[in-house]
Amino acid sequence: MPKKRCCVFTFVKNEKIFLPIWLKYYSRFFDKDDIYVLDHGTDDGSVQECSKHYGFKVIKLHHEVYDEIWRTGVVCQKQTELLQSYEYVLFTDADEIIIPNPGKYKDLKDYILRCAEDCVVCAGHELIHIRQKEPPIDLSKPILNQREYWYPNHFYDKPLLARKPLVWAHGFHNAVNMGGYRDKDLWLLHLHKMDYDLCWDKHKSALNYKWNDECVRQNLGFQFRINNVADFKKYFDTRHPDYKELRIGRWWHFIRLSFLKAWTKAWIKAWILKKGSLCDWSEKGFNFVRITRIPGTLLRNQTV
């Protein structure tokens, strides 16, 4: 029996915010028989509620603790299994939307049909809620009608679309055997920080999970164990030390010189704002993350 072209799957546990968004997007490009949801003991009713509006296959999972190590193994096993029936398999977390550059591809289905690589690494971008400029999100409206800023996050340059079994590292940020290439025109839109309050609520809920001790020792999923608002604000604003690779270097290094006065730094920041970018200043020195407006072609496309 010939293989079907592609399927998509995700892994969830109480994703009442992101699972509906995920299903609404990917259902546009995949038949209901080609959408799989691995459900790790969801008890908030989100999977059942989504099943009223979308067709998909649910695979129930049981594991006593919240365990990134176990989760990685389960996803690797499922991807290998699905490749017996599909030429390509796409895996994403529930807060990840894969969008090809609308200037070069009609949509995700068009990208997959034209794909000839064994493995494709996405170009990661973090959607960010700029609270000084944007109100809380309204989930009844398209996300990209309400959010217009993002920043490149190479931490999310993930190998997610493949036609060979992948041996992913924890978090799926890379695979030891991926051998793929980073396609700058295949964008991974990470929605985790699309709204400050929703993000904090999700983190607070995760604090109630019983974690695998080894995950804690390895600091896997560290962000979901942040237990105070001050540290969460630092994480949300990308100033956590784990995000240091995002900070701009070289031609911005002059900002770090100690003789620059506060008004000079404020002027530079104001100039960048005027040009359509935002800066988040770190607490140590004057490194920052470059936050820019999402391209108009994507905002007008309104795929999310």
C-alpha positions as CSV (number, residue, x, y, z in Angstrom):
1,M,0.0,0.0,0.0
2,P,1.5,3.4,-1.0
3,K,2.4,5.8,1.7
4,K,0.4,9.0,2.2
5,R,2.4,12.2,1.8
6,C,2.4,13.6,5.4
7,C,0.8,13.7,8.8
8,V,1.1,16.0,11.8
9,F,1.1,15.2,15.5
10,T,1.6,16.9,18.9
11,F,1.9,16.0,22.6
12,V,-0.4,17.7,25.1
13,K,-1.2,17.9,28.8
14,N,-4.0,20.3,29.7
15,E,-3.6,22.6,26.7
16,K,-6.9,24.5,26.8
17,I,-5.4,27.6,25.2
18,F,-3.0,26.2,22.6
19,L,-4.7,23.0,21.4
20,P,-7.6,24.8,19.8
21,I,-5.3,27.2,18.1
22,W,-3.1,24.3,16.9
23,L,-6.0,22.3,15.6
24,K,-7.6,25.3,13.8
25,Y,-4.3,25.9,12.0
26,Y,-3.2,22.4,11.0
27,S,-6.7,21.2,10.1
28,R,-6.5,23.5,7.1
29,F,-3.7,21.4,5.6
30,F,-4.3,17.9,7.0
31,D,-7.2,15.5,6.8
32,K,-8.6,14.5,10.2
33,D,-7.2,11.0,9.8
34,D,-3.7,12.5,9.5
35,I,-3.8,14.5,12.7
36,Y,-2.7,12.8,15.9
37,V,-2.8,14.1,19.4
38,L,-0.8,12.3,22.1
39,D,-2.7,13.0,25.3
40,H,-0.7,12.7,28.6
41,G,-3.5,12.5,31.2
42,T,-5.4,15.7,30.2
43,D,-8.0,16.5,32.9
44,D,-9.1,20.0,32.0
45,G,-11.6,18.8,29.3
46,S,-9.6,20.5,26.5
47,V,-9.2,17.3,24.3
48,Q,-12.8,16.4,24.7
49,E,-14.0,19.9,23.9
50,C,-11.7,20.1,20.8
51,S,-13.1,16.8,19.5
52,K,-16.5,18.5,19.1
53,H,-15.1,20.9,16.6
54,Y,-12.2,19.1,14.9
55,G,-11.5,15.6,13.7
56,F,-8.3,14.0,14.9
57,K,-7.0,10.8,16.4
58,V,-6.3,10.7,20.2
59,I,-3.6,8.4,21.6
60,K,-4.0,8.2,25.4
61,L,-0.8,8.1,27.4
62,H,-0.3,7.3,31.1
63,H,2.8,8.3,33.1
64,E,2.9,9.2,36.8
65,V,5.1,12.3,36.6
66,Y,5.8,15.2,34.2
67,D,8.8,13.9,32.5
68,E,10.7,15.5,29.5
69,I,12.9,12.5,29.2
70,W,10.0,10.1,28.8
71,R,8.1,12.5,26.5
72,T,11.1,12.7,24.1
73,G,11.2,8.9,23.9
74,V,7.4,8.6,23.3
75,V,7.6,11.2,20.5
76,C,10.6,9.6,18.8
77,Q,8.8,6.2,18.9
78,K,5.6,7.6,17.5
79,Q,7.4,9.5,14.7
80,T,9.2,6.2,13.7
81,E,5.9,4.4,13.7
82,L,4.1,7.0,11.6
83,L,6.8,6.9,9.0
84,Q,5.6,3.4,8.1
85,S,2.5,5.0,6.7
86,Y,3.7,8.5,5.6
87,E,6.5,9.8,3.5
88,Y,6.9,12.8,5.9
89,V,6.0,13.3,9.5
90,L,5.6,16.7,11.1
91,F,5.8,17.0,14.9
92,T,5.3,20.2,16.8
93,D,4.5,21.2,20.4
94,A,1.0,22.6,20.8
95,D,2.3,26.2,21.0
96,E,4.3,26.0,17.7
97,I,2.9,27.0,14.3
98,I,4.9,26.2,11.2
99,I,4.4,28.8,8.5
100,P,6.3,28.9,5.2
101,N,7.2,32.3,3.9
102,P,3.9,33.4,2.1
103,G,6.0,35.3,-0.4
104,K,7.4,32.0,-1.7
105,Y,4.8,29.3,-0.8
106,K,1.0,29.2,-1.0
107,D,0.8,27.5,2.4
108,L,2.1,24.7,4.5
109,K,0.6,22.0,2.3
110,D,2.3,23.5,-0.7
111,Y,5.7,23.5,1.1
112,I,5.4,19.9,2.1
113,L,4.4,18.8,-1.4
114,R,7.5,20.5,-2.8
115,C,9.8,19.3,-0.1
116,A,12.6,17.0,-1.1
117,E,14.8,17.1,2.0
118,D,15.3,14.2,4.5
119,C,14.9,16.7,7.3
120,V,14.1,20.4,7.5
121,V,15.2,22.7,10.3
122,C,12.7,25.5,10.9
123,A,13.7,29.2,11.5
124,G,12.5,29.9,15.0
125,H,10.7,33.1,15.9
126,E,9.2,34.1,19.2
127,L,6.0,36.0,19.2
128,I,6.1,38.4,22.1
129,H,3.3,40.4,23.9
130,I,4.5,44.0,24.2
131,R,2.4,45.0,27.1
132,Q,3.1,48.7,26.8
133,K,1.6,48.7,23.3
134,E,-0.8,45.7,23.1
135,P,-3.9,44.8,25.2
136,P,-4.5,41.2,26.5
137,I,-5.3,38.8,23.8
138,D,-8.8,37.9,22.7
139,L,-8.8,34.2,21.8
140,S,-12.0,34.6,19.7
141,K,-10.0,36.7,17.2
142,P,-6.9,35.8,15.0
143,I,-3.7,36.0,17.0
144,L,-1.9,38.0,14.3
145,N,-4.6,40.6,14.3
146,Q,-3.5,41.4,17.8
147,R,0.2,40.8,18.0
148,E,2.7,42.4,15.6
149,Y,6.1,41.8,17.2
150,W,8.5,38.9,17.2
151,Y,12.2,38.2,17.5
152,P,14.5,35.5,16.1
153,N,15.1,32.7,18.6
154,H,17.6,30.2,17.4
155,F,16.7,28.0,20.3
156,Y,13.6,27.2,18.3
157,D,15.4,26.3,15.1
158,K,14.0,22.8,15.4
159,P,14.2,19.8,13.1
160,L,10.5,18.9,13.0
161,L,9.6,17.9,9.4
162,A,11.4,14.7,8.3
163,R,11.1,11.6,6.2
164,K,13.5,9.6,8.4
165,P,13.3,8.6,12.0
166,L,14.9,11.2,14.2
167,V,16.7,10.8,17.5
168,W,15.7,14.0,19.2
169,A,17.3,15.6,22.1
170,H,15.1,16.7,25.0
171,G,12.9,19.6,23.9
172,F,13.2,18.6,20.2
173,H,15.6,21.5,19.6
174,N,17.9,19.3,17.7
175,A,18.4,15.6,16.7
176,V,21.7,13.8,16.7
177,N,21.0,12.3,13.3
178,M,19.1,15.1,11.6
179,G,21.5,15.9,8.8
180,G,19.1,18.6,7.6
181,Y,19.4,22.2,6.7
182,R,17.9,25.3,8.2
183,D,15.3,26.8,5.8
184,K,15.0,30.5,6.5
185,D,11.7,30.4,4.7
186,L,10.1,27.9,7.0
187,W,9.2,29.8,10.1
188,L,8.4,28.3,13.5
189,L,6.1,30.8,15.2
190,H,6.4,30.1,19.0
191,L,3.2,31.3,20.7
192,H,4.3,30.6,24.3
193,K,4.7,34.4,25.0
194,M,1.8,35.7,22.9
195,D,0.1,36.9,26.1
196,Y,1.7,37.8,29.4
197,D,-1.2,36.7,31.7
198,L,-1.9,33.5,29.9
199,C,1.7,32.6,29.9
200,W,2.0,33.2,33.7
201,D,-1.2,31.2,34.3
202,K,0.2,28.2,32.3
203,H,3.4,28.4,34.4
204,K,1.5,28.5,37.6
205,S,-0.5,25.4,36.6
206,A,2.7,23.5,35.7
207,L,4.0,24.1,39.2
208,N,1.4,21.6,40.5
209,Y,2.8,18.8,38.3
210,K,4.9,16.1,39.9
211,W,8.2,16.3,38.1
212,N,10.7,13.6,37.3
213,D,13.7,14.1,39.6
214,E,16.2,13.6,36.8
215,C,14.5,16.3,34.7
216,V,14.9,18.7,37.6
217,R,18.5,17.7,38.0
218,Q,19.2,18.4,34.3
219,N,17.1,21.6,34.5
220,L,14.8,20.4,31.7
221,G,11.6,22.5,31.4
222,F,13.1,25.0,33.8
223,Q,10.7,27.7,32.8
224,F,7.7,25.8,34.2
225,R,9.3,25.7,37.6
226,I,9.6,29.5,38.0
227,N,7.6,30.1,41.1
228,N,7.7,33.9,41.5
229,V,6.6,36.9,39.4
230,A,10.0,38.6,39.5
231,D,11.8,35.7,37.9
232,F,8.9,35.1,35.5
233,K,9.1,38.7,34.2
234,K,12.8,38.2,33.5
235,Y,12.0,35.0,31.6
236,F,9.1,36.5,29.7
237,D,11.2,39.6,28.7
238,T,13.9,37.2,27.4
239,R,16.5,38.3,29.9
240,H,17.0,34.8,31.4
241,P,20.6,33.7,31.1
242,D,19.5,30.7,29.0
243,Y,18.6,33.1,26.3
244,K,21.9,34.9,26.1
245,E,22.5,33.6,22.6
246,L,19.8,36.0,21.4
247,R,21.6,39.1,22.4
248,I,23.0,41.2,19.6
249,G,26.7,41.6,19.3
250,R,29.4,43.3,17.2
251,W,28.0,46.5,15.8
252,W,25.9,47.1,18.9
253,H,28.9,46.5,21.3
254,F,29.6,50.3,21.5
255,I,26.4,50.6,23.6
256,R,28.1,48.7,26.4
257,L,30.9,51.3,26.8
258,S,30.6,52.7,30.2
259,F,31.2,56.4,29.1
260,L,27.8,56.4,27.3
261,K,25.4,58.4,29.4
262,A,21.9,57.3,30.2
263,W,20.3,59.9,27.9
264,T,22.4,58.5,25.0
265,K,21.2,55.0,25.6
266,A,17.6,56.3,25.9
267,W,18.1,58.1,22.5
268,I,19.3,55.0,20.9
269,K,16.4,53.0,22.2
270,A,13.9,55.7,21.0
271,W,15.5,55.7,17.6
272,I,15.1,51.9,17.3
273,L,11.5,52.2,18.4
274,K,10.9,54.8,15.7
275,K,12.4,52.4,13.1
276,G,10.0,49.7,14.0
277,S,12.1,47.7,16.5
278,L,12.0,47.3,20.2
279,C,14.7,46.6,22.7
280,D,14.7,44.7,26.0
281,W,17.7,45.7,28.0
282,S,19.4,43.0,30.1
283,E,20.1,43.6,33.8
284,K,23.8,43.0,33.3
285,G,25.5,45.4,30.9
286,F,23.5,46.7,27.9
287,N,23.0,43.7,25.8
288,F,19.5,43.4,24.4
289,V,17.3,41.2,22.2
290,R,16.3,42.7,18.8
291,I,12.5,42.7,18.6
292,T,11.0,43.7,15.3
293,R,7.6,44.0,13.6
294,I,6.4,40.8,12.0
295,P,6.5,41.1,8.1
296,G,3.4,42.6,6.6
297,T,3.0,39.6,4.3
298,L,2.5,37.3,7.3
299,L,0.3,39.7,9.2
300,R,-2.0,40.2,6.1
301,N,-2.0,36.4,5.5
302,Q,-3.6,36.0,9.0
303,T,-3.0,32.2,9.0
304,V,-3.1,32.2,12.8
